[in-house]
Amino acid sequence: MGRPPDKPKIALYNQIPQDERVINIGGKRFNIDKIVKVIYKNVDVVPVDSRAEALKSVRSGETVAAIVLPEDLVEQLESSL
């Protein structure tokens, strides 16, 4: 019997300030930290300290992808409504 495949490794850089991680869209509240926890269930997350480090991990093959949550993500989402 073989082992199940390993979860893919994903670099994650979350720049969103801790006190801004809740967003209201269409009258519903979304907690960014809870959404990120869902990501952790499906992949092996490699936390990184910068966008450059996230990209470097992909280029080196350490991770297969990178997710960068920019500091103004909540503002961008709210202003696009």
C-alpha positions in Angstrom: 0.0 0.0 0.0 1.2 3.5 -0.9 1.1 6.6 1.2 -1.4 9.3 0.3 0.2 12.1 -1.5 1.7 14.9 0.6 -0.2 18.2 0.7 1.4 20.8 -1.5 3.6 23.4 0.2 2.4 27.0 -0.2 4.3 30.1 1.0 2.0 32.6 2.8 2.8 36.2 3.6 0.0 38.0 5.4 0.6 41.8 5.6 -3.0 42.6 6.8 -2.8 44.3 10.2 -4.2 42.2 12.9 -6.9 44.7 13.8 -8.1 45.0 10.1 -8.8 41.3 9.4 -12.5 41.5 9.4 -14.4 42.7 6.3 -18.0 43.4 5.6 -19.2 42.5 2.1 -22.9 42.5 1.2 -23.9 42.8 4.8 -21.9 39.7 5.8 -18.8 39.7 8.0 -15.7 37.7 6.9 -12.8 37.1 9.2 -9.6 36.8 7.2 -7.9 34.7 9.8 -10.7 32.1 9.6 -10.4 32.0 5.8 -6.6 31.5 6.1 -7.2 28.6 8.5 -9.2 26.9 5.8 -6.1 27.1 3.6 -4.1 25.4 6.3 -6.4 22.4 6.1 -5.7 21.8 2.4 -2.0 22.6 2.0 1.2 22.7 4.1 1.7 26.4 4.7 5.2 27.9 5.0 4.8 31.2 6.7 7.3 33.8 5.3 8.3 37.3 6.4 8.1 39.2 3.0 6.8 39.1 -0.5 10.4 38.6 -1.8 10.8 35.5 0.5 7.5 34.1 -0.8 8.6 34.4 -4.4 12.1 33.0 -3.6 10.5 29.9 -2.0 8.6 29.3 -5.2 11.6 29.9 -7.5 13.7 27.6 -5.4 11.1 24.8 -5.5 10.6 24.8 -1.7 6.9 25.7 -2.3 4.7 25.2 -5.4 2.9 28.6 -4.9 2.8 31.7 -2.8 -0.1 33.6 -1.4 0.6 37.3 -0.6 -2.2 39.1 1.3 -1.3 42.8 0.8 -1.7 45.2 3.7 -4.5 47.1 1.9 -6.5 44.0 0.8 -9.5 44.8 3.0 -9.6 48.4 1.7 -9.3 47.2 -1.9 -12.2 44.7 -1.4 -14.4 47.2 0.4 -13.8 49.9 -2.2 -14.6 47.7 -5.1 -18.2 47.2 -4.0 
